[in-house]
């Protein structure tokens, strides 16, 4: 059974930094794309950043230059380094992984709160 576990969320002041981690375990297949999403209260879940197993990245415009996604393929772990955080970054952050059969797996989410 595939498990996706996020960690690293918390409360930070505006302008601060946080690093999120997401570990995928139990997959019998290679993990291809990994991504971070977020969902703020009363809003739809939105894509924040993606990374392929080859390291190609893509970002939502609002986080470009502030967030960096990276991964360790050997550990099936993806990271999101968030800097210059703003109150509007407050949300539950979710990790999503896609395996070689194009099955998708989601984590339970980790809360990020940015105070002004």
C-alpha positions in Angstrom: 0.0 0.0 0.0 1.4 3.4 -1.0 1.8 6.0 1.7 2.4 9.7 1.1 3.4 11.6 4.2 4.0 15.4 4.3 5.9 17.2 7.0 7.4 20.5 7.8 4.4 22.8 8.0 3.9 25.3 10.8 3.4 28.9 11.8 5.8 31.5 10.4 5.9 35.3 10.2 5.6 37.1 6.9 8.9 37.1 5.1 10.0 33.9 6.8 10.8 30.5 5.4 9.7 26.9 5.7 10.8 23.7 4.1 8.2 21.0 3.4 9.0 17.4 2.8 7.0 14.6 1.3 8.0 10.9 1.4 6.4 8.2 -0.7 6.7 4.6 0.4 5.3 1.3 -0.6 5.2 1.8 -4.3 6.2 -1.2 -6.5 6.7 1.2 -9.4 8.9 4.1 -10.2 7.6 7.4 -9.1 7.5 9.8 -12.0 6.0 13.2 -11.4 5.7 14.7 -8.0 3.9 17.9 -7.1 2.8 20.2 -4.4 -0.7 21.6 -4.2 -2.3 23.9 -1.7 -5.8 24.7 -0.6 -6.7 27.8 1.4 -10.0 28.1 3.4 -12.9 28.5 1.1 -10.9 28.1 -2.1 -10.2 25.3 -4.5 -7.1 23.3 -4.4 -4.4 24.7 -6.7 -1.2 23.5 -8.2 1.9 25.1 -6.7 4.9 23.3 -8.3 5.7 20.1 -10.1 8.9 18.2 -10.7 9.6 15.2 -13.0 11.9 12.4 -12.2 14.4 14.0 -14.5 14.3 17.2 -12.4 12.3 19.4 -14.8 10.2 21.9 -12.7 7.3 24.1 -13.2 5.8 26.7 -10.8 2.6 28.7 -10.3 3.3 32.3 -11.2 2.6 33.6 -7.7 5.4 31.5 -6.2 8.1 31.9 -8.9 11.3 33.2 -7.4 10.2 32.4 -3.8 9.6 28.6 -3.8 11.9 25.9 -5.0 10.8 22.3 -5.6 13.4 19.5 -5.5 13.5 15.8 -5.0 15.6 12.8 -4.0 14.7 9.9 -6.3 16.5 7.4 -4.2 14.3 8.3 -1.2 11.2 9.0 -3.2 11.0 12.3 -1.4 10.1 15.7 -2.7 10.8 19.0 -1.0 9.3 22.5 -1.2 11.6 25.3 0.0 9.4 28.3 0.6 11.0 31.7 1.2 9.6 35.3 1.5 6.4 33.8 2.6 3.2 36.0 2.5 0.0 35.7 4.4 -1.7 34.7 1.1 0.5 31.5 1.1 -1.5 30.3 4.1 -3.0 27.0 3.2 -2.9 23.3 3.7 -0.2 22.0 1.4 -0.6 18.6 -0.2 1.8 16.3 -2.0 0.8 14.2 -5.0 2.8 11.5 -6.7 2.3 9.6 -10.0 3.8 6.2 -10.5 4.8 4.3 -13.7 1.2 3.1 -14.2 -0.1 6.7 -13.9 -1.8 6.0 -10.6 -1.9 9.1 -8.4 -1.4 9.2 -4.7 -2.1 12.1 -2.3 -0.9 12.8 1.2 -3.1 14.1 4.0 -1.6 17.6 3.9 0.4 19.9 6.2 -0.8 23.2 7.4 1.2 26.3 6.6 0.2 29.5 8.3 1.9 32.9 7.6 1.1 35.7 10.0 1.3 39.3 9.0 
